[in-house]
Amino acid sequence: MAAGSWVVFDHAKEFIGDGTIDLDTHSFGLALVSAGYTPSLASHSAWADASSYGTSASGYSIATLDSVTWARVSGNKVRFDAADEVISASGTMNAKYAIIRDNNNNALVAYCDMEESNASGLDATQFTFQFAANGIFEIG
């Protein structure tokens, strides 16, 4: 499986700058959406822009990211990271994209194409997210 990189929504960059999204203190969710969703970096800013495509499977719920960090890692670089996450359901989930949202205000932060070579998404009862050694994303 070849997942893509995490891509930060344009509005999230503004929201991080003005404090609407506080990477230090807010809680963040990891949601799965189907291939019916088409990410728009420029215009999507809130969970309402994607929620109608949310994965529906028995036992599925949006995961809360654990051990979230926002820290300077070297020179002018700051990194957003979290502990690896497992999302499970008792029924089969179909998902094309994973989305990180701010649970405090439902702002969209970033998305990842879970399988770039599969346009229809993946079917499973469990998805494991292992974030890269350099975090979910870095700025700087």
N, C-alpha and C positions, 0 to 999 in steps of 0.2 A: 504494500500500500504506500503510495507516494502522496503524502499530504503537502499542501502548499504552506507558504510562510504566513504568519499572522500579519494582516494588513489593517492599519489604523484608519478609522473613518475620519474624514476631513473635519466634521463638526467636533469630534472628540479632541482633536488637537486644540481647537479653540476653547473647548470646555475644560481641558486640563490647564490651559493658560489662565482662564478667568476663575478657576476654582469650582466650577459646576461639577466637574469630576475631580474628586480628591483621591489620588492614588495612594496616599498615606493612610487615610482614615475610613474610606468607604468600603462597603462589602460589594463583591463582584460575583455575578452569576455566569455560568457556562451553559448555553442553550444550544439545542440542535434544531436545524431547520431543513426542510426538504429542498429538492432541486427546483421546485416551483418558485423559490425566492431568487431574485437577482440582486446581488449587492450593488448599491450605488454609493460610492465613496462621497460624492459631492452632495447628495440630497438626503441620505438616510442619517437620522440623528437620534431616533428614539425607538424603543422596543416595539412600539405600535407599527413601525415601518416593516417589521419582519414577523411579528407574532402570529399572524394568520397562517404562516407557513411552518409554525412550530411542529416538531415531531409529536405525533399522538400515538402512544402505545401504552398498553396497560402497565402501570407501575412506574412510568417515566415521570421525572420532574427535573426542572432546571437545577443544576448542581451549584452549590456555593463554593467558590474557590477558597482553599485553605492556604495559610502561611503566605499571604500576599505581601510582597515587598516592593518598595519604590526607593531605590538608593543609588547614590553615586558609586560607580564601580571603578572608574579610572579617569583621570583628567577631567574632561568635560562631558563624559558619558554618564547617563542615568538609566537604570534598568527597571522595568516592570516585570515581575516574575511571581510565580505561585507554585505550590506543590503540585505534582502530577495528579491527575484526576481520573476517576473511573465513573462512567455513567452507565447504569444498568436499568433494565426494565424486565418485567415478566413476559411482556409481549415483544414482538419484533419491531424495532425502530428503523425507520428509513431516514437517513440524513445525508445531506450533501455538504452543508456548511455548519461550522461551529461558530457561535457568536459569543463574545464576552460583553456583558452589559453591566452598568453600574446599578446595583440593587437599590441604592438610595434614591435614585431619580429616573431609572429606566433608560438612561442615555446609552447609546451604543458606543462601545470602545473600539473593538477590533473584530475581524472575522478571519476564518481559515477555511479554505477549500479542503475538505477532508480526503478527497481522492480526485486529483486533477484529471486523471485519465478516464474517469467514469462520470458521464454527464447525468446519470439518473440517481446517483447517490449510492450509499451503502446500506445493506440490511444486516442488522445484528441485534442481539439482546444485550450486548455490552460493548462499549467503546472506551478505550484507554487513551488518555492524552498525556504524552510525555513531552513536556516543554523543553525546548532547546537549552543547551548549556549556557547560552547568552540570553536566556530569559524569553519572555513572550515578545517583548520589543524593547529597543533601546532608542534613546534620543541623545544626539550629540555627535 
